[in-house]
Amino acid sequence: MSTKMMPIQTETSVTRAASVWIVCGAAIGLMFGFGPMFFSVVGVFLKPMAATFGWGRSDVAVLPMFSMVGTALGAPVVGYLADRLGWSKVLVGAIVLMAISIVALAVAPASHVYFAIVGLLIGFFGAGTTAAGYLGVLPRVFDKRLGMALGFAMIGTGLGGFFAPIAANRLGAMMDWRHWFGVSAVVALVLGTVAHRLMFRHLPAQEYVATDVQVEAGLTLGEAMKGYRFWLLAIVMFVISGAILGGFVHLAPFASDRGLGRTVGAEAAGLVGAGLAIARVGLGIVLDRVFGPFVACAAFIVGALGFTIFVTDASQVPSMILLAALLLGISTGSEGDLIPFLTRRYFGKRSFGAIYGCLFGAATLGGAVGPFLYGLAFDRLGSYTLPHTVSLVACAVGAVGVLLLGRYPQAGTESK
């Protein structure tokens, strides 16, 4: 009987100082990964990019849509390869290839097909620089404080999401969108490499052995997919991600259309990043103490409150737009902690990378569809009222749906 190479995925023993450096490395990697260096600034450059080519907003929205499709496809691949090759090799490859893809965007011609392909590549290769990549390392190091570790690592995405749109808006006066993405590629490559070394310099290399036996408690991907919890989580995360990220990508043009100015739009996009930071640290700590689905329910209701502001007259007030942006950030920021945490609790560690990658991919696919539908609705209706209303309902439904996950299974009896 043939054997296959499988990683020994028992929790790695590292010193407290080393574990801190690993979390810091993950945070830095996320700060300069796909989300902040590309996705967070697409909304800021939505109108300038459309003007460059004489396109409609839905035409330009193809870029973030295909990038999220790419990330949705790339996330399961990241998990699959990491379970077999180790996280170090997968992450370093993702950092380099994403940077090259962003450079390709900076020299893009006026071609819808080119935009779609480049967007797909940025997302596919960038999947490893998102939570699908960096957070996959942490369950090897943490157990009882996994939620806290996830939260502090994910603050990188929040900080990056806060500063990147503001920087893009201010630097937009000195450089166009092409130059911005060129600079972003260099920054992502250099600081992504720094993050990688911080993590894996303090984390022992993953060992591989030839085996035919199960080496960790938990479900395989196939076993997980036979149960309702996997699909419930996938659907909820798809719906919530589509709603929140759709609203986020179109936040800057929405504020501009309201006559609030480009600066308010950029500040609002930045506050989404601040909300991300608040949610990912706060919720990460709470998850270690409070039942996960309850935390998820509360976070999704917060998102519904944000969309409530958008569909009322309160959206005419700059401070209320900023408040709504903060609420959206808190809601979407919860996903970064919830997906890996709930994956570990409900499905175990045996095929954590593959299961987590698929669930993260489902959320990312929702994030791909949402911005496109927002742009399509605006081009057809001339207003964001309908997509904001649908997003409000989606958040409310997701808040109820996540409660159906039920209790955590006991260790060694992960539920299907």
Secondary structure, 3 states (H helix, E strand, C coil): CCCEEEECCCCCCCCHHHHHHHHHHHHHHHHCCHHHHHHHHHCCCHHHHHHHHCCCHHHHCHHHHHHHHHHHHHHHHHHHHHHHHCHHHHHHHHHHHHHHHHHHHHCCCCCHHHHHHHHHHHHHHHHHHCHHHHCCCHHHCCCCCHHHHHHHHHHHHHHHHHHHHHHHHHHCCCCCHHHHHHHHHHHHHHHHHHHHHHHHHCCCCCCEEEECCCCCCECCHHHHHCCHHHHHHHHHHHHHHHHHHHHHHCHHHHHHHCCCHHHHHHHHHHHHHHHHHHHHHHHHHHHCCCCHHHHHHHHHHHHHHHHHHHCCHHHHCHHHHHHHHHHHHHHHHHHHHHHHHHHHHHHECCCHHHHHHHHHHHHHHHHHHHHHHHHHHHHHHCCCHHHHHHHHHHHHHHHHHHHHHCCCCCCCCCCC
